[in-house]
């Protein structure tokens, strides 16, 4: 890609030019862009508008990497994005409207306070209006209203009385006649939350600056521009905060970024009061990219190198403008997070070992097949001329024992919450036998898939409906309507047949595939997950396998191996991309080779519901938690089942049943996690996007939780 690096160069080392870049700053960004394989043209944009425009046009950019702060005036930052927009040139960072508002500190605060965000009380004073109103309480914090980089802020910016305030205001108005911001000073801690749009959850973390020996705990000009070796500024990333304080800080930052949308990157500065309440101070949509400043400090704490941050900014802008990019650069020493089983991220659930494939196919004779549909630019069915998106599919679970129609398997089930559908479940629970494959799909496709199984069964058994009575196939659903346009009716009877034909043993494809393509679990992408447990010798070595169609849960409740990691994750992710009132459903299919009766399978299915609870389900009122269980032992022919007066079946005793209960809970919990961990994220209709679960972050949170438990146990 051809990138123009637009900047303003600092001509002198004075407070007046503190916001501008040094030659070293420019070279650092230039070298990073070059190392990523881009053709980079640096342009100093401090001249006349005509010269600036000529230089930009002559550079023929695919993208402008904008770090130009502007020279003077209240519109200096907004000036450059306005030119880029006028010329039709894509650029990184915020537009002119955002950069105009953010530089007016008091206006920005007023806009956010209207949206319920906590901001210190204050006002702007000018040379003709410099009286301090009585409603403001001392101490007061006094600073230029239209400046950044600590300009005009010194230790005497905090005034404890009217005389000090008047003296500081008079001095600042002589230098900054555009206006001085006077607001109530929040005693407490200086925090900032940097944001990188392409980082999972956007918010990189919390950075605290403290200033040993300073009169007031404020980041003034002298401290901001002091040398690191002087030790006058201490950086803490992450800082020591209580869980409640951390959640409050992240929540405030996320709300600010929802109101003041910062493309690509940004930063929210705040003060944390002595009672743990965060107050918004200012937002910076054009934060410094210096390695020692907040954005890069937070990025480093997440394992991101300088060049990788620059790359993520470029990719974020390129995605916004639809610009083509080459293959993503993989940084040496830090492989990208790849979808994989949660066990690959040090998350092992329970005490029993999984089977060879850690999937339902570890139960001998079970096969799984998927048909996945991911299509964009599909004509909308409303004749509007618009296009829409398809994110759906079908998944088949096929017990292959010669002929399941004539070799029935014991079955059972359980309904934890019934706002969902599984055809054939009532028959399985009442009659106690399974005689068809089990198919999963979306809510609006149950009929089509049902017809597909009927065709499959009739093709294989022409006697069906003539010599033999009708059958009721097992078809279950969850809704993928958030990402998939269900009006298109994409799944057909042929797709059901295809999923059955594709069914194989061994490794099971998981995540956003088949019937799980457009599904969301705990506000992350991922629908199909599977896991298994093999009982020890004391349990006769039986295997329990689980496959879930997972489409439920709120992020805040996500629990991993006993730790409610969702409490940490929830404030990090935007709320405007989440589902609303409806929080989906989950289908659980349990298979085992242990000889069980139908009544025992009903009870086993109930325990799978406990596995859902362990991962964070509360069986929401609009959710369907439906569980189907079957055993591959006690296979019985149709004739043998219907002819004799007595039918003999083996079944395990209570000691083994208890082990099976424990195993199915573990496998269900891990299957739901695998549904997310195997997914790489999924976009969908109306521009919606379900992000992938941040695997490394979950690992970090879980490691910290385990460490805390060990410390507590050791006193």
Secondary structure per residue as TSV (DSSP state, phi and psi in degrees):
chain	resnum	aa	ss	phi	psi
A	1	X	-	360.0	145.0
A	2	X	E	-95.5	116.2
A	3	X	E	-118.4	129.7
A	4	X	E	-95.6	124.2
A	5	X	E	-94.5	106.8
A	6	X	E	-99.9	127.8
A	7	X	E	-151.5	164.1
A	8	X	-	-113.3	125.6
A	9	X	B	-90.9	135.6
A	10	X	-	-72.8	124.8
A	11	X	-	-91.1	-22.9
A	12	X	S	-150.1	152.2
A	13	X	S	-87.9	70.4
A	14	X	S	-125.9	164.1
A	15	X	G	-63.5	-31.8
A	16	X	G	-62.1	-30.8
A	17	X	G	-110.2	24.0
A	18	X	T	-62.7	-27.1
A	19	X	T	-79.3	-18.2
A	20	X	S	-80.5	163.9
A	21	X	B	-90.3	146.7
A	22	X	-	-85.2	167.5
A	23	X	H	-60.6	-35.7
A	24	X	H	-64.3	-40.1
A	25	X	H	-60.7	-45.3
A	26	X	H	-64.9	-45.2
A	27	X	H	-61.8	-35.2
A	28	X	H	-64.7	-46.4
A	29	X	H	-68.1	-41.9
A	30	X	H	-57.1	-49.1
A	31	X	H	-62.8	-38.4
A	32	X	H	-64.2	-44.3
A	33	X	H	-65.0	-41.1
A	34	X	H	-63.3	-41.0
A	35	X	H	-66.1	-19.8
A	36	X	T	-86.0	1.2
A	37	X	T	92.9	10.7
A	38	X	-	-89.1	151.0
A	39	X	E	-86.4	115.8
A	40	X	E	-112.2	130.2
A	41	X	E	-118.3	107.1
A	42	X	E	-79.5	133.7
A	43	X	E	-133.0	123.6
A	44	X	E	-84.8	116.8
A	45	X	-	-106.6	48.7
A	46	X	-	-106.7	5.0
A	47	X	S	-88.5	-154.4
A	48	X	-	-73.1	156.4
A	49	X	H	-55.0	-39.8
A	50	X	H	-62.3	-43.8
A	51	X	H	-66.1	-39.6
A	52	X	H	-61.5	-47.8
A	53	X	H	-63.1	-44.4
A	54	X	H	-60.3	-43.5
A	55	X	H	-64.3	-41.6
A	56	X	H	-65.3	-44.9
A	57	X	H	-64.9	-43.1
A	58	X	H	-65.0	-27.5
A	59	X	T	-74.5	-12.8
A	60	X	T	47.4	57.2
A	61	X	-	-79.8	145.4
A	62	X	S	-79.2	-29.4
A	63	X	E	-154.5	141.3
A	64	X	E	-99.9	123.6
A	65	X	E	-90.7	103.4
A	66	X	E	-94.0	118.5
A	67	X	-	-128.4	22.8
A	68	X	-	-81.7	120.5
A	69	X	-	-91.4	-18.9
A	70	X	-	91.6	158.6
A	71	X	S	-94.8	-50.9
A	72	X	S	-156.4	161.5
A	73	X	S	93.8	159.8
A	74	X	T	-70.2	-16.6
A	75	X	T	-107.3	15.1
A	76	X	H	-63.7	-40.1
A	77	X	H	-71.2	-37.9
A	78	X	H	-73.4	-18.3
A	79	X	H	-58.1	-45.6
A	80	X	H	-72.2	-48.3
A	81	X	H	-58.0	-31.2
A	82	X	H	-64.5	-40.3
A	83	X	H	-66.2	-46.7
A	84	X	H	-56.6	-45.3
A	85	X	H	-62.6	-43.0
A	86	X	H	-62.1	-36.7
A	87	X	H	-83.3	-6.5
A	88	X	T	73.1	30.3
A	89	X	-	-103.2	124.8
A	90	X	-	-62.9	146.9
A	91	X	B	-149.8	157.8
A	92	X	S	-81.9	154.1
A	93	X	S	83.5	-170.5
A	94	X	-	-75.9	160.6
A	95	X	-	-83.7	179.1
A	96	X	H	-64.2	-36.9
A	97	X	H	-61.5	-45.7
A	98	X	H	-64.2	-44.9
A	99	X	H	-71.5	-23.7
A	100	X	H	-72.3	-43.5
A	101	X	H	-72.1	-41.4
A	102	X	H	-64.6	-30.4
A	103	X	H	-74.4	-22.6
A	104	X	S	-89.7	89.7
A	105	X	H	-56.0	-43.2
A	106	X	H	-72.8	-39.8
A	107	X	H	-61.9	-44.5
A	108	X	H	-59.6	-43.8
A	109	X	H	-61.7	-40.4
A	110	X	H	-63.5	-43.7
A	111	X	H	-60.7	-40.9
A	112	X	H	-73.7	-35.3
A	113	X	H	-64.6	-32.1
A	114	X	H	-62.3	-31.0
A	115	X	T	-88.4	13.4
A	116	X	T	85.7	13.3
A	117	X	-	-91.1	133.7
A	118	X	-	-72.7	121.8
A	119	X	B	-133.2	139.8
A	120	X	-	-59.7	143.0
A	121	X	-	-67.0	145.3
A	122	X	E	179.0	-172.3
A	123	X	E	-162.5	173.5
A	124	X	E	-107.2	130.6
A	125	X	E	-108.9	144.5
A	126	X	B	-126.4	169.8
A	127	X	T	-54.0	-31.5
A	128	X	T	-89.4	-5.3
A	129	X	B	-147.1	84.6
A	130	X	-	-120.0	12.3
A	131	X	-	-79.0	138.1
A	132	X	-	-86.1	122.7
A	133	X	-	-68.1	153.7
A	134	X	T	-68.9	-23.2
A	135	X	T	-75.0	-13.4
A	136	X	-	-82.0	137.1
A	137	X	-	-102.4	139.4
A	138	X	S	-80.2	154.6
A	139	X	S	-72.4	156.5
A	140	X	E	-114.9	147.6
A	141	X	E	-107.9	125.3
A	142	X	E	-122.4	125.9
A	143	X	E	-154.0	159.2
A	144	X	E	-60.7	139.6
A	145	X	T	-80.9	-20.7
A	146	X	T	-122.0	30.7
A	147	X	-	-127.0	163.1
A	148	X	-	-134.5	-171.1
A	149	X	T	58.0	26.6
A	150	X	T	78.8	5.6
A	151	X	T	-60.5	130.5
A	152	X	T	78.8	1.7
A	153	X	-	-106.9	122.2
A	154	X	-	-138.5	175.0
A	155	X	G	-60.3	-29.5
A	156	X	G	-81.7	7.4
A	157	X	G	-70.3	-18.0
A	158	X	E	-94.2	115.8
A	159	X	E	-107.4	129.2
A	160	X	S	-92.0	-11.6
A	161	X	S	-151.7	176.3
A	162	X	H	-65.6	-38.8
A	163	X	H	-63.7	-46.8
A	164	X	H	-62.3	-42.2
A	165	X	H	-62.3	-45.6
A	166	X	H	-62.1	-41.0
A	167	X	H	-64.1	-43.8
A	168	X	H	-68.2	-41.0
A	169	X	H	-62.6	-45.7
A	170	X	H	-60.0	-43.6
A	171	X	H	-64.3	-44.4
A	172	X	H	-69.2	-37.2
A	173	X	H	-66.6	-25.8
A	174	X	H	-66.6	-34.4
A	175	X	H	-91.9	-34.3
A	176	X	-	-125.9	72.8
A	177	X	T	-68.2	-13.3
A	178	X	T	-62.7	-28.2
A	179	X	-	152.9	147.3
A	180	X	E	-121.2	131.7
A	181	X	E	-89.2	126.0
A	182	X	E	-119.2	120.5
A	183	X	E	-143.6	159.0
A	184	X	E	-64.4	131.5
A	185	X	-	-79.3	129.4
A	186	X	-	-94.4	108.1
A	187	X	-	-69.5	132.8
A	188	X	E	153.6	-138.7
A	189	X	E	-113.1	148.4
A	190	X	E	-96.3	110.7
A	191	X	E	-123.6	154.0
A	192	X	E	-142.3	147.4
A	193	X	E	-123.9	101.1
A	194	X	E	-74.9	152.7
A	195	X	E	-129.5	135.8
A	196	X	E	-127.8	112.0
A	197	X	T	-59.1	-32.6
A	198	X	T	-85.7	0.2
A	199	X	S	-84.9	139.4
A	200	X	T	-55.7	120.3
A	201	X	T	87.0	-7.1
A	202	X	S	71.2	-50.4
A	203	X	B	-75.5	123.3
A	204	X	-	-78.5	-26.7
A	205	X	-	149.5	-170.5
A	206	X	-	-114.2	134.9
A	207	X	E	-119.4	132.0
A	208	X	E	-115.0	139.1
A	209	X	E	-114.6	129.8
A	210	X	E	-126.1	158.2
A	211	X	-	-135.9	83.5
A	212	X	T	-58.0	130.4
A	213	X	T	89.2	-11.3
A	214	X	-	-76.1	148.4
A	215	X	S	-64.3	-41.8
A	216	X	S	-125.2	148.0
A	217	X	S	-80.9	65.2
A	218	X	-	-127.0	149.6
A	219	X	-	-89.4	80.7
A	220	X	-	-83.3	179.3
A	221	X	H	-61.2	-45.2
A	222	X	H	-61.7	-42.0
A	223	X	H	-69.6	-40.5
A	224	X	H	-64.0	-28.8
A	225	X	T	-111.4	18.5
A	226	X	S	-79.7	160.8
A	227	X	-	-82.0	141.9
A	228	X	G	-55.3	-36.3
A	229	X	G	-67.7	-15.5
A	230	X	G	-71.3	-23.2
A	231	X	-	71.4	19.6
A	232	X	-	-80.9	-19.1
A	233	X	-	-122.6	128.4
A	234	X	E	-111.2	132.1
A	235	X	E	-109.1	129.1
A	236	X	E	-121.3	116.7
A	237	X	S	-145.7	102.3
A	238	X	S	-85.3	156.8
A	239	X	-	-80.9	166.4
A	240	X	-	-83.4	106.7
A	241	X	-	-130.0	152.0
A	242	X	-	-71.5	157.8
A	243	X	H	-54.9	-37.2
A	244	X	H	-67.6	-42.0
A	245	X	H	-65.9	-43.7
A	246	X	H	-60.0	-44.7
A	247	X	H	-64.5	-39.8
A	248	X	H	-65.3	-39.6
A	249	X	H	-66.6	-48.1
A	250	X	H	-62.0	-40.2
A	251	X	H	-63.3	-44.0
A	252	X	H	-62.8	-44.6
A	253	X	H	-61.4	-43.9
A	254	X	H	-64.0	-40.3
A	255	X	H	-65.0	-38.7
A	256	X	H	-62.8	-45.7
A	257	X	H	-69.0	-23.4
A	258	X	H	-72.0	-35.3
A	259	X	H	-81.9	-48.7
A	260	X	S	-103.0	85.5
A	261	X	-	-69.5	116.6
A	262	X	-	-105.1	106.3
A	263	X	S	-65.9	140.1
A	264	X	S	76.4	-55.4
A	265	X	E	-161.8	164.3
A	266	X	E	179.1	-174.6
A	267	X	E	-157.6	138.4
A	268	X	E	-114.5	126.5
A	269	X	E	-101.6	142.5
A	270	X	E	-150.9	166.2
A	271	X	E	-115.5	134.5
A	272	X	E	-101.3	112.3
A	273	X	E	-66.0	168.4
A	274	X	T	-63.4	-22.8
A	275	X	T	-93.7	10.1
A	276	X	S	86.6	17.2
A	277	X	-	-98.7	124.3
A	278	X	E	-83.5	141.0
A	279	X	E	-122.3	133.6
A	280	X	E	-68.3	134.9
A	281	X	E	-111.4	-54.3
A	282	X	E	-163.6	164.0
A	283	X	E	-118.6	144.4
A	284	X	E	-127.9	101.4
A	285	X	T	-77.8	-4.0
A	286	X	T	-132.2	61.8
A	287	X	-	-72.0	158.9
A	288	X	-	-64.0	142.0
A	289	X	-	-102.6	17.7
A	290	X	-	-65.6	138.2
A	291	X	T	-58.4	-24.8
A	292	X	T	-98.0	1.9
A	293	X	S	-95.8	176.2
A	294	X	H	-56.1	-48.1
A	295	X	H	-59.1	-48.9
A	296	X	H	-72.5	-30.2
A	297	X	H	-63.7	-45.9
A	298	X	H	-65.7	-38.4
A	299	X	H	-64.1	-42.1
A	300	X	H	-60.5	-39.2
A	301	X	H	-64.0	-22.9
A	302	X	T	-93.8	4.9
A	303	X	T	86.2	12.7
A	304	X	-	-93.0	128.1
A	305	X	-	-81.2	163.6
A	306	X	H	-53.7	-49.3
A	307	X	H	-63.4	-34.5
A	308	X	H	-68.2	-34.8
A	309	X	H	-63.8	-44.8
A	310	X	H	-60.2	-41.8
A	311	X	H	-62.9	-41.9
A	312	X	H	-65.0	-34.8
A	313	X	H	-65.2	-45.2
A	314	X	H	-62.0	-45.8
A	315	X	H	-65.4	-37.8
A	316	X	H	-62.2	-45.8
A	317	X	H	-65.7	-42.4
A	318	X	H	-60.9	-40.1
A	319	X	H	-64.9	-38.3
A	320	X	H	-65.2	-36.8
A	321	X	H	-95.6	-2.1
A	322	X	T	71.4	32.9
A	323	X	-	-86.0	140.0
A	324	X	-	-72.8	143.3
A	325	X	-	-132.5	155.1
A	326	X	-	-77.0	-169.7
A	327	X	S	-61.1	143.1
A	328	X	-	-65.0	133.8
A	329	X	-	-72.7	130.2
A	330	X	-	-98.1	123.2
A	331	X	-	-83.6	132.7
A	332	X	T	-60.5	138.0
A	333	X	T	83.1	-9.2
A	334	X	S	-141.0	79.6
A	335	X	-	-62.3	147.9
A	336	X	-	-65.8	150.7
A	337	X	-	-66.8	122.8
A	338	X	-	-111.2	144.2
A	339	X	-	-57.7	131.2
A	340	X	-	-164.7	172.9
A	341	X	-	-60.1	148.7
A	342	X	G	-61.1	-24.5
A	343	X	G	-63.8	-26.1
A	344	X	G	-70.9	-10.0
A	345	X	G	-114.5	33.0
A	346	X	T	63.2	31.9
A	347	X	-	-117.4	101.0
A	348	X	-	-115.1	126.8
A	349	X	-	-98.8	127.0
A	350	X	S	80.0	-168.3
A	351	X	S	-110.2	-17.0
A	352	X	S	-85.7	148.8
A	353	X	B	-80.2	144.9
A	354	X	-	-75.5	166.8
A	355	X	-	-77.3	-173.8
A	356	X	S	-56.4	-43.6
A	357	X	S	-100.6	-4.2
A	358	X	S	48.7	51.5
A	359	X	S	-154.1	170.2
A	360	X	G	-61.6	-24.1
A	361	X	G	-72.3	-4.8
A	362	X	G	-70.0	-17.5
A	363	X	S	-81.7	115.2
A	364	X	T	-54.9	135.3
A	365	X	T	94.5	-3.6
A	366	X	E	-96.6	132.3
A	367	X	E	-124.7	152.9
A	368	X	E	-132.8	136.1
A	369	X	E	-135.8	148.8
A	370	X	E	-127.9	148.0
A	371	X	E	-123.4	120.9
A	372	X	E	-114.3	132.6
A	373	X	E	-122.9	111.7
A	374	X	E	-126.9	103.9
A	375	X	E	-138.8	139.0
A	376	X	E	-115.8	174.7
A	377	X	E	55.7	35.7
A	378	X	E	-85.8	130.3
A	379	X	E	-56.3	128.6
A	380	X	-	-66.9	144.3
A	381	X	T	-78.7	2.2
A	382	X	T	-96.6	10.2
A	383	X	S	60.8	26.9
A	384	X	S	-83.7	-12.1
A	385	X	S	84.8	-3.9
A	386	X	-	-85.6	168.1
A	387	X	E	-112.0	164.9
A	388	X	E	-142.9	-175.0
A	389	X	E	-125.0	145.9
A	390	X	E	-115.7	126.7
A	391	X	E	-140.3	86.2
A	392	X	E	-156.2	-173.6
A	393	X	E	167.7	-170.7
A	394	X	E	-136.4	140.3
A	395	X	E	-125.1	133.6
A	396	X	E	-115.7	132.9
A	397	X	E	-111.0	113.7
A	398	X	E	-118.2	107.5
A	399	X	E	-77.7	112.9
A	400	X	-	-104.4	103.1
A	401	X	S	-131.7	59.4
A	402	X	S	78.8	-61.1
A	403	X	-	-165.9	98.2
A	404	X	T	-66.7	-27.0
A	405	X	T	-62.5	-37.7
A	406	X	T	-104.5	1.0
A	407	X	E	-130.9	83.9
A	408	X	E	-69.8	150.1
A	409	X	E	-114.6	138.6
A	410	X	E	-59.4	140.8
A	411	X	E	-144.9	166.0
A	412	X	E	-165.9	-174.7
A	413	X	E	-171.7	179.8
A	414	X	E	-158.3	140.8
A	415	X	E	-114.1	110.1
A	416	X	E	-78.7	-46.1
A	417	X	E	-143.2	134.5
A	418	X	E	-102.6	21.7
A	419	X	S	-85.1	72.0
A	420	X	S	-175.5	-177.3
A	421	X	-	-139.6	136.3
A	422	X	E	-142.1	99.6
A	423	X	E	-66.0	143.4
A	424	X	T	87.6	-6.7
A	425	X	H	-69.2	-43.3
A	426	X	H	-63.1	-37.0
A	427	X	H	-65.5	-42.7
A	428	X	H	-62.8	-39.7
A	429	X	H	-74.9	-34.5
A	430	X	H	-82.8	-46.9
A	431	X	H	-85.1	-34.7
A	432	X	-	87.0	18.5
A	433	X	E	-136.9	147.6
A	434	X	E	-111.5	133.5
A	435	X	-	-134.9	7.7
A	436	X	S	-137.1	164.2
A	437	X	-	-60.4	162.2
A	438	X	E	-107.8	123.9
A	439	X	E	-118.9	143.3
A	440	X	E	-118.6	142.6
A	441	X	E	-159.5	-165.2
A	442	X	E	-92.9	169.8
A	443	X	G	-58.4	-42.3
A	444	X	G	-81.0	-1.7
A	445	X	G	-111.5	7.1
A	446	X	H	-57.9	-44.0
A	447	X	H	-62.8	-44.6
A	448	X	H	-64.6	-44.4
A	449	X	H	-67.8	-38.7
A	450	X	H	-56.2	-45.3
A	451	X	H	-64.0	-36.7
A	452	X	H	-64.0	-42.2
A	453	X	H	-65.3	-40.5
A	454	X	H	-58.0	-45.3
A	455	X	H	-61.1	-42.9
A	456	X	H	-59.9	-44.8
A	457	X	H	-69.5	-39.5
A	458	X	H	-67.8	-38.8
A	459	X	H	-60.5	-39.0
A	460	X	H	-84.7	-22.6
A	461	X	-	-136.6	80.6
A	462	X	T	-58.1	-20.3
A	463	X	T	-73.5	-12.0
A	464	X	B	-64.9	128.3
A	465	X	T	87.7	-7.9
A	466	X	T	-116.9	-74.9
A	467	X	T	-82.1	-27.5
A	468	X	B	-115.5	147.7
A	469	X	-	-67.8	-179.8
A	470	X	-	-69.5	167.5
A	471	X	-	-124.0	159.5
A	472	X	-	-121.2	103.1
A	473	X	-	-66.4	156.8
A	474	X	E	-96.3	110.6
A	475	X	E	-131.2	125.2
A	476	X	E	-120.2	158.3
A	477	X	E	-142.2	154.9
A	478	X	E	-137.7	161.6
A	479	X	-	-89.0	127.6
A	480	X	-	-108.1	23.4
A	481	X	T	-67.6	-16.5
A	482	X	T	-68.3	-41.2
A	483	X	T	-104.9	-21.0
A	484	X	S	-111.1	135.9
A	485	X	-	-81.2	99.2
A	486	X	G	-70.3	-13.4
A	487	X	G	-69.6	-16.0
A	488	X	G	-77.1	-20.8
A	489	X	-	52.8	57.8
A	490	X	-	-73.2	-34.0
A	491	X	-	-81.2	131.6
A	492	X	-	-123.8	168.5
A	493	X	H	-54.7	-35.0
A	494	X	H	-63.8	-34.0
A	495	X	H	-67.9	-34.0
A	496	X	H	-63.5	-44.3
A	497	X	H	-63.0	-39.7
A	498	X	H	-65.5	-42.1
A	499	X	H	-61.9	-39.4
A	500	X	H	-65.3	-43.4
A	501	X	H	-64.0	-33.9
A	502	X	H	-79.5	-8.3
A	503	X	-	-62.2	129.6
A	504	X	B	-138.4	161.8
A	505	X	S	-86.3	-174.8
A	506	X	S	83.9	-142.5
A	507	X	S	-59.8	138.9
A	508	X	-	-108.8	124.5
A	509	X	-	-69.3	132.4
A	510	X	-	-132.5	170.4
A	511	X	B	98.0	-134.9
A	512	X	S	-86.5	68.9
A	513	X	S	-135.4	160.9
A	514	X	G	51.0	-133.5
A	515	X	G	-68.0	-9.0
A	516	X	G	-98.9	5.9
A	517	X	T	-55.8	-48.6
A	518	X	T	-102.9	24.3
A	519	X	-	-99.1	161.0
A	520	X	E	-133.0	132.0
A	521	X	E	-122.2	119.7
A	522	X	T	53.4	39.6
A	523	X	T	71.2	9.6
A	524	X	E	-112.0	163.6
A	525	X	E	-73.8	157.5
A	526	X	-	129.6	131.1
A	527	X	-	-129.6	-44.0
A	528	X	E	-101.2	124.2
A	529	X	E	-137.3	152.6
A	530	X	E	-147.5	155.3
A	531	X	E	-163.0	165.1
A	532	X	E	-145.8	163.5
A	533	X	E	-138.3	138.6
A	534	X	E	-111.3	121.4
A	535	X	-	-70.7	149.6
A	536	X	-	-69.4	177.4
A	537	X	G	-57.2	-33.3
A	538	X	G	-64.5	-20.5
A	539	X	G	-102.6	21.0
A	540	X	T	65.4	13.0
A	541	X	T	71.5	18.4
A	542	X	-	-65.9	157.1
A	543	X	E	-116.9	140.2
A	544	X	E	-119.5	126.9
A	545	X	E	-120.1	144.4
A	546	X	E	-131.1	138.4
A	547	X	E	-128.2	131.1
A	548	X	E	-117.2	146.0
A	549	X	E	-106.9	93.7
A	550	X	E	-98.2	121.1
A	551	X	E	-149.0	46.6
A	552	X	E	-144.3	170.6
A	553	X	-	97.8	147.5
A	554	X	-	-103.3	142.2
A	555	X	G	-54.3	-39.4
A	556	X	G	-61.9	-21.3
A	557	X	G	-98.1	-3.9
A	558	X	-	-59.0	123.8
A	559	X	-	-122.6	129.8
A	560	X	B	-124.1	116.4
A	561	X	T	50.6	41.4
A	562	X	T	89.9	-10.9
A	563	X	B	-101.1	127.7
A	564	X	-	-81.0	78.6
A	565	X	T	-67.0	-21.9
A	566	X	H	-61.0	-27.1
A	567	X	H	-62.8	-35.2
A	568	X	H	-79.5	-37.0
A	569	X	H	-77.0	-35.4
A	570	X	H	-54.8	-47.4
A	571	X	T	-74.0	-7.1
A	572	X	T	-86.6	-14.3
A	573	X	S	-116.0	142.8
A	574	X	-	-61.1	140.1
A	575	X	S	-86.0	-20.2
A	576	X	T	-74.8	-8.4
A	577	X	T	-104.3	10.6
A	578	X	S	-98.6	162.7
A	579	X	-	-65.7	159.6
A	580	X	-	-90.7	-115.4
A	581	X	S	-69.8	-44.7
A	582	X	-	-77.2	126.4
A	583	X	-	-118.5	37.9
A	584	X	E	66.7	-164.2
A	585	X	E	-145.8	178.8
A	586	X	E	-148.0	136.5
A	587	X	E	-111.0	131.8
A	588	X	E	-119.7	127.3
A	589	X	E	-114.9	122.4
A	590	X	E	-112.1	129.8
A	591	X	E	-125.5	145.3
A	592	X	E	-149.1	153.3
A	593	X	-	-97.9	6.1
A	594	X	S	-75.3	135.5
A	595	X	-	-70.2	112.2
A	596	X	-	-130.8	150.7
A	597	X	-	-86.0	165.6
A	598	X	H	-57.3	-42.8
A	599	X	H	-62.1	-37.2
A	600	X	H	-68.9	-34.6
A	601	X	H	-68.5	-36.0
A	602	X	H	-58.6	-42.7
A	603	X	H	-70.6	-36.9
A	604	X	H	-62.8	-40.5
A	605	X	H	-61.9	-36.9
A	606	X	H	-61.1	-38.7
A	607	X	H	-69.8	-28.4
A	608	X	H	-60.6	-33.1
A	609	X	H	-62.0	-31.7
A	610	X	H	-66.0	-33.4
A	611	X	H	-63.8	-37.8
A	612	X	H	-63.7	-41.0
A	613	X	H	-63.6	-36.5
A	614	X	H	-67.1	-25.1
A	615	X	H	-93.5	-7.7
A	616	X	T	127.2	7.9
A	617	X	-	-75.7	139.4
A	618	X	-	-121.0	19.3
A	619	X	-	50.9	61.8
A	620	X	-	-55.2	153.1
A	621	X	T	-61.4	-29.1
A	622	X	T	-94.7	9.2
A	623	X	-	-103.2	149.7
A	624	X	E	-112.3	112.9
A	625	X	E	-107.5	100.1
A	626	X	E	-122.6	132.5
A	627	X	E	-126.4	132.2
A	628	X	E	-119.3	135.1
A	629	X	E	-132.0	142.0
A	630	X	E	-147.8	159.8
A	631	X	E	-118.4	138.3
A	632	X	S	-87.3	-5.8
A	633	X	S	-85.0	170.6
A	634	X	S	60.0	28.7
A	635	X	-	-59.2	133.3
A	636	X	E	-135.2	128.9
A	637	X	E	-68.0	156.7
A	638	X	H	-59.7	-42.3
A	639	X	H	-66.7	-46.4
A	640	X	H	-63.0	-32.5
A	641	X	H	-74.8	-31.7
A	642	X	H	-98.4	-19.0
A	643	X	H	-87.0	-54.8
A	644	X	-	-76.4	161.3
A	645	X	S	-74.2	-30.6
A	646	X	-	-121.0	139.3
A	647	X	-	-125.9	123.4
A	648	X	-	-100.3	127.6
A	649	X	-	-130.8	144.1
A	650	X	-	-84.2	152.1
A	651	X	-	-156.3	148.1
A	652	X	-	-78.2	159.2
A	653	X	-	-87.8	-179.1
A	654	X	H	-61.8	-35.0
A	655	X	H	-60.5	-45.8
A	656	X	H	-72.1	-36.2
A	657	X	H	-58.5	-41.8
A	658	X	H	-61.5	-38.7
A	659	X	H	-66.2	-38.9
A	660	X	H	-63.9	-38.5
A	661	X	H	-58.3	-48.2
A	662	X	H	-63.5	-41.2
A	663	X	H	-64.8	-41.0
A	664	X	H	-70.5	-32.0
A	665	X	H	-63.9	-47.2
A	666	X	H	-61.5	-46.7
A	667	X	H	-66.3	-37.3
A	668	X	H	-66.2	-45.4
A	669	X	H	-59.0	-47.0
A	670	X	H	-69.7	-33.2
A	671	X	H	-62.9	-40.7
A	672	X	H	-64.1	-43.0
A	673	X	H	-62.9	-41.5
A	674	X	H	-63.5	-32.7
A	675	X	H	-57.1	-36.5
A	676	X	H	-83.6	-45.1
A	677	X	H	-65.5	-27.0
A	678	X	T	-84.7	-6.5
A	679	X	-	-96.1	144.0
A	680	X	-	-102.9	16.1
A	681	X	-	97.8	154.3
A	682	X	E	-149.0	124.9
A	683	X	E	-85.9	173.3
A	684	X	-	-167.3	-160.6
A	685	X	G	-64.7	156.5
A	686	X	G	58.7	25.4
A	687	X	G	71.5	15.2
A	688	X	-	-76.0	155.9
A	689	X	E	-147.3	129.0
A	690	X	E	-102.4	115.3
A	691	X	-	-74.2	158.0
A	692	X	-	-72.9	152.3
A	693	X	-	-64.8	134.3
A	694	X	-	-74.4	92.4
A	695	X	H	-61.3	-45.7
A	696	X	H	-66.6	-37.0
A	697	X	H	-66.6	-40.2
A	698	X	H	-60.9	-41.7
A	699	X	H	-60.2	-44.0
A	700	X	H	-61.8	-46.3
A	701	X	H	-63.0	-42.5
A	702	X	H	-67.5	-39.7
A	703	X	H	-61.5	-43.2
A	704	X	H	-64.3	-39.8
A	705	X	H	-65.4	-41.8
A	706	X	H	-64.7	-39.9
A	707	X	H	-62.2	-40.3
A	708	X	H	-64.3	-37.4
A	709	X	H	-66.8	-40.7
A	710	X	H	-63.3	-44.0
A	711	X	H	-61.2	-41.0
A	712	X	H	-64.8	-40.4
A	713	X	H	-67.5	-31.8
A	714	X	T	-87.8	2.9
A	715	X	-	75.3	360.0
